[in-house]
Amino acid sequence: MKLSEFDYNLPKHFIAQTPCEPRDHSKLMVLDRAAGKIEHKKFYDIGEFLKKGDVLVVNNSKVMAARLFGRKSTGAQVEILLLSDISKDRNMGLIKQESKTRGTISPRNDADSNAEFTRKNIWQVLVRSAKRLRAGDEIMIDKEKTTPNPSLVRRGVYPIKMKILKELEEGIRLVQFNEDIVKDLDAIGTVPLPPYIKSDNVNTFKERYQTVYSKILGSAAAPTAGLHFTPELITNLKKKGVIFKEVLLHIGLDTFRPMAVENIEEHKIHKEYCELDEKTAEFLTKAKKDGRRIIAVGTTAARVLESVFDQNGKFKPFKGWTGIFIYPGYKFKAIDALITNFHLPKSSLLLMVSAFCGNDNGRKLIIKAYEEAKNHNYRFFSFGDAMMIV
């Protein structure tokens, strides 16, 4: 299967540069996979397509102010995007991708101790102009400002330093900070908006680039399907008998990085940290057994659910890293419907929604739906409109 088959033309004016206000006034396309039928609504109408007992599963990850700037000893400026806090979980190297089974997750039992990950404040980061950064190089964070950040000075942690530990693949580095930077991100970092959103002041969108139910800090990008929900809409859906459950997946590199191989099966997706707690796993297992619809709010929630659903029809509690890569040919087992945005051409997310629409004609159905979306002036990508695939 070729990546070029998942390309489509999108003039720039379709790319949403600002979020819809109010959140739930974005457009909603409802796509019936079996019938090939499309309906056009507003997101606040989504209750028309939900019934009592439906389970909406959301990703409660919160976006970090993950975009940092610093300077090398030469004075050259460096831009850094935080991807994953490796030091919090030593098992990143203990979950491997099985590409032949399209991205299952499984434990490794070999002697991969990853001793370097046992130290504190270890992160995987994406660095612009990384070719000039080598292991041992040190970066001073927050040095682009004319005056030191007062809160950091008071606590005696200015300047924050970042040391390159290891060169990974292109643009990716394993680094160590001299301080637990998470609590200081609001002071030293900015909102990591995708590169196709052009803004002179990215912090304008600091609140709108979070879902209203975000809780656990750790993502480098928003789970954008959830951006359409308001507290009032959630309350109204709950009154109708719709059930909300939460999973966690911290979004990392693949939201930002395009696929670079023409042969889809050769693409290596990056691992992302996810969690499903025992109580939620038990509830979802019973709901599935009872015939209730499990509806993923976003591709990230879907990836968690598909990763942890076992051959016995049970959702298994999980805390670790997943490298599941879903593309046409994959048979969905866990979810029955999907709420998502309109995705970039030739992206892993477009492959995933195509797979959900069916292995035979899913790609054609999605491309047709995207063309109709353009004809109805839908807005695309992170701040764009929504699609519900049933």
C-alpha positions in Angstrom: 0.0 0.0 0.0 1.4 3.4 -1.1 1.3 6.6 0.9 0.6 8.6 -2.2 -2.9 7.0 -2.3 -3.7 9.0 0.8 -3.0 12.4 -0.7 -5.5 15.1 -1.4 -5.4 18.7 -2.4 -6.2 21.2 0.3 -5.9 25.0 -0.5 -4.5 26.9 2.5 -7.7 28.8 3.2 -9.3 25.6 4.4 -6.8 25.3 7.3 -8.3 26.8 10.4 -6.1 29.4 12.0 -8.3 30.2 15.0 -10.7 28.0 17.1 -14.4 28.2 16.7 -16.3 30.1 19.4 -18.2 28.8 21.1 -16.4 25.4 21.0 -19.5 23.4 20.1 -20.5 25.6 17.2 -18.0 24.0 14.9 -19.4 22.0 12.0 -20.0 18.3 12.3 -20.0 15.8 9.5 -21.6 12.5 10.4 -20.4 9.6 8.1 -22.2 6.3 8.1 -19.6 3.8 7.0 -22.0 1.0 6.0 -24.4 3.2 3.9 -21.8 5.7 2.7 -24.3 8.4 3.8 -23.2 11.9 5.0 -25.1 14.4 7.1 -24.0 17.9 7.9 -24.7 19.3 11.4 -23.3 21.5 14.1 -21.3 19.8 16.9 -23.9 20.8 19.5 -26.3 18.5 17.5 -24.1 15.4 18.3 -26.7 14.2 20.8 -29.0 13.3 17.9 -26.5 10.5 17.0 -26.0 9.3 20.5 -28.3 7.2 22.7 -28.6 6.2 26.3 -25.9 3.8 27.3 -23.4 4.9 24.7 -19.9 5.3 26.2 -17.8 8.2 25.1 -14.1 7.6 25.9 -12.0 10.8 26.1 -8.3 11.4 26.5 -7.7 13.5 29.6 -4.1 14.5 28.7 -3.2 18.1 29.1 -1.0 20.0 26.8 2.3 21.3 28.2 3.9 24.6 27.3 6.3 22.4 25.5 8.0 24.8 23.2 11.3 26.1 24.7 14.1 28.4 23.5 17.7 28.4 24.6 21.2 29.3 23.6 24.4 27.3 23.0 27.7 28.5 24.4 28.3 30.0 21.0 25.2 32.2 21.4 23.3 30.4 18.7 19.6 30.1 19.5 18.0 26.6 19.7 14.3 25.8 19.5 13.2 22.7 21.5 10.0 20.7 21.7 9.4 18.5 24.7 8.1 15.1 23.6 8.2 12.5 26.4 9.4 12.5 30.0 11.4 9.3 29.9 12.6 9.5 33.6 9.0 8.9 34.9 8.8 5.5 33.3 11.7 3.1 32.8 9.7 0.8 30.5 9.8 2.8 27.3 12.4 0.4 26.0 10.4 -2.6 27.3 7.5 -2.2 24.9 8.1 -3.0 21.3 6.2 -2.7 18.1 5.2 -5.8 16.2 4.9 -4.4 12.7 3.7 -7.6 11.1 0.7 -7.5 13.3 0.2 -3.8 12.6 1.3 -2.4 15.9 0.4 -4.6 18.8 2.2 -4.0 22.1 4.0 -6.6 24.0 6.5 -6.9 26.8 10.2 -7.6 26.2 12.1 -10.0 28.4 15.6 -9.4 27.2 18.3 -7.7 29.1 17.6 -4.1 27.9 18.2 -2.4 31.1 18.3 1.2 29.7 20.4 2.3 32.7 20.7 5.9 31.3 17.0 6.3 31.7 17.1 5.8 35.5 18.4 9.3 36.2 16.1 12.2 36.9 14.7 14.8 34.5 15.4 12.8 31.3 13.4 13.9 28.3 13.1 13.0 24.6 13.0 16.2 22.7 12.7 17.4 19.1 15.4 20.1 18.3 15.4 22.4 15.4 18.9 22.6 13.7 19.8 19.4 15.7 22.6 18.5 13.3 24.8 20.9 15.2 24.0 19.4 18.6 26.1 16.6 19.9 26.2 14.5 23.0 27.7 16.6 25.8 26.6 19.9 24.5 24.8 22.2 27.0 22.0 24.6 26.3 20.9 27.5 28.6 17.1 27.7 28.7 15.3 31.0 29.0 18.4 32.9 27.8 16.6 34.7 24.9 15.0 37.1 27.4 16.7 40.3 28.3 16.1 39.8 32.0 16.0 36.5 34.0 12.6 35.1 34.9 12.0 36.4 38.5 10.3 33.2 39.7 13.2 31.1 38.7 15.7 33.5 40.2 13.8 33.5 43.6 14.0 29.7 43.7 17.6 29.6 42.7 17.1 27.6 39.6 18.1 30.2 37.0 19.3 29.5 34.4 17.8 26.1 33.6 20.3 24.0 31.8 19.8 21.2 29.3 22.5 18.7 28.5 22.5 16.5 25.4 22.9 12.8 26.4 22.4 11.0 23.2 21.6 11.5 19.5 18.7 9.4 18.5 17.1 9.7 15.0 17.1 12.8 12.9 16.1 15.8 15.0 15.5 13.8 18.2 17.7 14.0 21.2 17.8 12.4 24.7 18.5 15.2 27.1 18.8 15.9 30.8 17.7 19.1 32.6 19.3 20.2 35.8 15.8 20.9 37.2 12.3 19.3 37.2 11.1 21.7 34.5 7.4 20.7 34.5 6.5 23.1 37.2 8.3 25.9 35.4 6.9 25.4 31.9 4.4 28.2 32.2 7.3 30.5 32.9 9.8 29.3 30.3 7.7 27.6 27.6 5.1 28.5 25.1 2.1 26.7 23.6 3.3 24.2 20.9 0.9 25.0 18.1 1.3 23.0 14.9 3.4 24.7 12.2 0.4 25.2 9.9 -1.2 27.6 12.5 0.4 31.0 12.0 0.1 33.3 15.0 2.1 36.3 16.3 1.1 35.4 19.8 0.6 31.7 20.4 -0.2 32.1 24.0 -3.5 33.7 22.9 -4.6 30.1 22.4 -3.2 28.7 25.6 -6.7 28.0 27.1 -8.4 27.0 23.8 -5.7 24.5 22.9 -6.9 22.4 25.9 -10.0 20.3 26.2 -12.4 21.3 29.0 -11.7 17.9 30.7 -7.9 17.9 30.5 -6.2 16.9 33.7 -2.8 15.2 33.4 0.0 17.3 32.0 2.2 15.6 29.4 1.2 16.2 25.8 3.1 18.1 23.1 -0.2 18.6 21.2 -3.9 18.7 22.0 -6.3 15.7 21.5 -8.1 17.9 19.1 -11.4 15.9 18.7 -12.1 16.9 22.3 -11.8 20.6 21.7 -15.4 20.8 20.5 -16.9 19.8 23.8 -18.2 22.4 26.3 -19.1 21.7 29.9 -22.8 22.4 29.0 -22.8 19.9 26.2 -21.2 17.2 28.3 -23.8 17.9 31.0 -26.7 17.6 28.5 -25.3 14.4 27.0 -25.0 12.9 30.5 -28.6 13.8 31.2 -29.5 11.9 28.1 -27.8 8.8 29.5 -24.5 9.0 27.6 -21.6 7.9 29.7 -18.1 9.5 29.7 -15.0 7.6 30.6 -11.4 8.7 30.6 -8.1 7.2 29.3 -4.7 8.9 29.1 -2.3 9.1 26.1 0.4 11.8 26.1 0.7 12.9 22.5 4.2 13.1 21.1 6.1 13.3 17.9 3.9 11.8 15.2 1.4 14.6 15.5 4.1 16.9 14.1 6.2 14.7 11.9 4.9 13.7 8.4 5.3 10.1 7.1 8.5 9.9 5.1 8.2 6.5 3.4 6.1 5.6 0.3 5.6 2.0 1.5 3.2 2.4 4.4 4.3 -0.8 6.1 7.8 0.6 6.5 6.7 3.5 8.6 7.9 3.4 12.2 5.5 5.1 14.5 6.8 6.6 17.8 5.8 5.2 21.2 3.5 7.3 23.3 2.8 6.9 27.0 -0.8 5.7 27.9 -2.9 4.5 30.8 -6.1 2.7 31.4 -7.0 2.2 35.0 -8.5 -1.0 36.4 -12.0 0.4 37.2 -12.4 1.9 33.7 -11.2 -1.3 32.1 -13.8 -3.3 34.0 -16.6 -0.9 33.1 -15.7 -0.9 29.4 -15.4 -4.7 29.3 -18.9 -5.0 30.8 -20.3 -2.3 28.4 -18.8 -4.1 25.4 -20.3 -7.4 26.6 -23.7 -5.7 27.1 -23.7 -4.4 23.5 -23.2 -0.8 24.3 -21.4 1.3 21.8 -17.8 2.3 22.7 -17.2 5.6 21.0 -13.6 7.0 20.9 -13.3 10.8 21.1 -10.2 11.2 19.0 -7.6 8.9 17.4 -5.6 9.0 20.6 -8.4 7.5 22.7 -8.9 5.0 20.0 -5.3 4.0 20.0 -5.4 3.3 23.7 -8.5 1.2 23.5 -7.3 -0.8 20.5 -3.9 -1.3 22.3 -5.4 -2.8 25.5 -8.3 -4.9 24.1 -7.3 -8.5 24.3 -8.3 -11.7 22.4 -10.8 -12.6 25.1 -12.9 -9.5 24.5 -11.6 -7.7 27.6 -10.1 -4.3 28.2 -6.9 -4.8 30.2 -5.6 -2.2 32.7 -2.4 -0.8 31.3 0.3 1.7 32.2 3.1 2.0 29.7 4.1 2.8 26.1 2.2 1.9 23.0 3.5 1.9 19.4 0.3 0.7 17.7 0.2 1.8 14.1 -3.3 1.5 12.6 -3.7 1.5 8.8 -5.9 -0.1 6.2 -5.9 -3.9 6.8 -6.2 -3.5 10.5 -9.4 -4.9 12.0 -10.9 -2.7 14.8 -11.9 -4.7 17.9 -12.5 -2.2 20.7 -14.4 0.8 19.3 -17.7 1.1 17.5 -17.6 4.7 16.4 -15.1 7.5 16.2 -15.2 11.3 16.7 -12.3 13.0 15.0 -11.1 16.1 13.1 -10.1 16.4 9.4 -6.5 15.3 9.1 -3.5 16.2 7.0 -2.8 14.5 3.7 -0.5 11.5 3.8 -0.6 11.4 7.6 -0.8 8.4 9.9 -4.1 9.8 11.3 -5.6 9.8 7.8 -4.6 6.2 7.4 -6.2 5.3 10.7 -9.6 6.9 9.9 -9.5 5.2 6.5 -8.9 1.9 8.2 -11.9 2.5 10.4 -14.1 3.2 7.4 -13.3 -0.3 6.0 -10.5 -2.3 4.5 -12.0 -2.4 1.0 -13.3 1.1 0.3 -12.3 3.0 3.4 -9.7 5.2 1.6 -12.1 6.1 -1.1 -14.9 6.8 1.4 -12.7 9.2 3.4 -11.3 11.0 0.4 -14.9 11.4 -0.9 -16.0 12.8 2.5 -13.1 15.2 2.6 -14.0 16.5 -0.9 -17.6 17.1 0.3 -16.3 18.8 3.4 -14.4 21.3 1.1 -17.6 21.8 -0.9 -19.4 22.8 2.3 -16.5 25.0 3.5 -15.5 22.9 6.5 -12.3 23.9 8.3 -9.5 21.4 8.6 -6.8 20.3 11.1 -6.4 21.1 14.8 -8.7 24.1 15.1 -11.0 22.8 12.4 -14.4 21.1 12.3 -15.3 17.6 13.4 -16.4 14.3 11.9 -18.3 11.4 13.6 -17.8 8.1 11.9 -20.5 5.5 12.8 
